[in-house]
């Protein structure tokens, strides 16, 4: 399998799943909390990730998901940056 890269589009910690937008384009990839290799709270919108994918019943499904580049994260217009 080939490792791919992308960014978390959205992730619902309560329901335990979300979607990744692949950097190489194509369909958004479903990801379940059980397939996250790092601290689940680290996977917010805009978080850069690396993952592998397979075809699931309803489309592509990610597994072996981990933070990319030390967890680089960008802020979107819908998510204001937080100052400490």
C-alpha positions in Angstrom: 0.0 0.0 0.0 1.1 3.6 -0.7 1.1 6.1 2.1 -0.9 9.2 1.2 -1.1 12.7 2.7 -4.0 15.0 3.4 -5.7 17.2 6.0 -8.6 16.5 8.4 -11.7 18.0 6.9 -13.8 17.4 10.0 -13.7 14.9 12.9 -16.5 14.3 15.4 -14.9 13.1 18.7 -18.3 12.1 20.1 -19.3 9.9 17.2 -15.7 8.8 16.6 -15.3 9.4 12.9 -14.4 12.1 10.4 -13.1 12.7 6.9 -9.7 13.4 5.3 -9.2 15.6 2.2 -6.4 13.9 0.2 -3.6 16.2 -1.0 -3.6 14.5 -4.4 -7.3 15.2 -4.9 -10.2 12.8 -5.3 -12.9 11.7 -3.0 -12.9 12.5 0.8 -11.7 9.6 2.8 -13.6 8.3 5.8 -11.6 7.7 9.0 -12.7 6.0 12.2 -11.2 6.9 15.6 -9.9 3.4 16.0 -7.6 4.0 13.0 -5.9 7.0 14.4 -2.3 6.2 15.5 -1.8 9.3 17.7 -3.7 11.1 20.4 -7.3 11.4 19.1 -7.7 14.9 20.4 -4.8 16.0 18.1 -6.9 15.4 14.9 -8.9 18.7 14.5 -9.9 20.4 11.2 -6.8 21.3 9.2 -4.5 18.9 10.8 -2.0 17.4 8.3 -2.0 13.6 8.3 -0.4 10.6 6.5 -2.6 7.5 6.0 -3.2 4.4 3.9 -6.6 3.8 2.3 -8.7 0.9 1.1 -12.1 0.8 -0.6 -14.8 0.4 2.0 -18.5 -0.4 1.6 -19.3 3.3 1.1 -16.1 4.6 -0.5 -12.5 5.1 0.6 -11.6 4.3 4.2 -8.4 5.4 5.9 -6.3 3.3 8.3 -2.9 3.7 9.9 -3.5 7.4 10.2 -0.8 9.5 11.9 0.1 13.1 12.2 2.3 14.4 9.4 5.3 16.7 9.9 5.0 16.9 13.7 1.3 17.6 13.6 1.4 20.7 11.5 -2.0 22.4 11.6 -3.5 25.3 9.6 -6.3 27.5 10.6 -9.4 27.9 8.4 -11.7 30.9 8.2 -14.3 28.9 10.1 -11.9 28.1 12.9 -10.3 31.2 14.3 -6.8 30.9 15.8 -6.5 30.7 19.5 -4.1 32.9 21.4 -2.6 31.8 24.7 
